[in-house]
């Protein structure tokens, strides 16, 4: 992963979509406090997320944090997204890409509650689950809670402003190219 993140089409696409979403929410001169929850090898936190503010990365695996250090990341913590080592109301944005489906995340809603706990009142969560099953489960949960203007997603005192399956579009292409 470390060797391909800077040029592989999947990561370039994730960067483009992430930038577009953040730029819809953020004033151009704003410097956000950003948490990259499940930062992996640190590509997002040391490149495009850093364009929007000060990024702190957290990952469960020491090997991942070693790769982050190779990218000169300094604000790092070893922890689970199920138990973040930060005070409440610490971040303006929590970004979590392809983490909520991982085996080490036993309960995605607990992780979302943790993300909400560390957010400022006007903060945002940008979470991109990679597995279709999790996306479908979250979509069902969201639809079942629609009603009074906001869609409650089960993560405490937060609401879903936008839910989509944008990162599942390339899945058929991936499968077809893999088994040629």
BELVENUR-V893156 format. One record per backbone hydrogen bond with DSSP energy under -1.0 kcal/mol. NH is the residue of the N-H (numbers start at 1). CO is the residue of the C=O. Records with the same first field share a line. If there is no record, write none. Layout:
BEGIN
NH = CO + CO
END
This chain:
BEGIN
5 = 1
7 = 4
8 = 4
12 = 8
13 = 9
14 = 10
15 = 11
16 = 12
17 = 13
18 = 14
19 = 15
20 = 16
21 = 17
22 = 18
23 = 19
25 = 22
26 = 22
30 = 27
32 = 52
34 = 54
35 = 93
36 = 56
37 = 95
38 = 58
39 = 58
42 = 39
46 = 42
49 = 44
52 = 49
54 = 32
56 = 34
57 = 75
58 = 36
59 = 77
65 = 61
66 = 62
67 = 63
68 = 64
69 = 65
70 = 66
71 = 67
72 = 69
73 = 68
76 = 74
77 = 57
79 = 59
83 = 80
89 = 117
90 = 118
91 = 118
92 = 33
93 = 33
94 = 124
95 = 35
96 = 126
98 = 128
102 = 99
105 = 102
111 = 107
112 = 108
113 = 109
114 = 110
115 = 111
116 = 112
117 = 113
118 = 114
120 = 91
123 = 120
124 = 92
126 = 94
128 = 96
135 = 131
136 = 132
137 = 133
138 = 134
139 = 135
140 = 136
141 = 137
142 = 138
143 = 139
144 = 140
145 = 142
146 = 143
149 = 147
158 = 156
160 = 151
168 = 165
171 = 168
174 = 170
175 = 171
176 = 172
177 = 173
178 = 174
179 = 175
END
